[in-house]
Structure formats: C-alpha cells, structure tokens
Amino acid sequence: MVRWGGEVIEWFLHWLAPYSETEGFVGYTRCDEVPERVDLIYFESGEVYYKSIEMWEDPPHVSRRKLTPRFFK
C-alpha cells in the first residue's frame, strides 16, 4: 500500500508498461477517502490506461484515460 503516492505509482506504471509482456488488466488503485471510486489499470501496446469507475452514480459511471504522468509531458 502506498499512501499519498499517486504520482509515484503513475511514474512507475508509465516506466513499466513498455517492458511488460502483459496486455489488458493488470491491477487497480483506490483511495480510502473515496471508496466508491476505483481505477482499473490496463496495459495496451506499451501504454498505461486507467478505467475509472464511480460507483456512487446509478448506473455507475465509467471513464477511460491514457496515463501520462505530469513530469513526462
């Protein structure tokens, strides 16, 4: 568990993705302060994508974004 380490996790995933032989779902992150939101992590073609699920809405809202850490822009 990493607390307050979102940028560290994003940097690590961005670094790891091109070397991973895994494609598709590789894990998830969640925040203790907002347990109704979960970010699923996917590797696709050497890139990292978050699929965010906000479960407080009915039906749950799902969005997808390509992970580009702030210090890599």
NORLIN-V101584 format. One record per pair of residues at least 24 apart in sequence whose ideal C-beta (glycine too) atoms are under 8 Angstrom apart, sorted by the first residue. I is the first residue (numbers start at 0). J is the second residue. Records with the same first field share a line. If there is no record, write none. Layout:
I: J / J
This chain:
6: 68 / 69 / 70
9: 47 / 66 / 68
10: 68 / 70 / 71
12: 40 / 47 / 66
13: 47 / 66 / 67 / 68 / 71
16: 42 / 45 / 46 / 47
17: 45
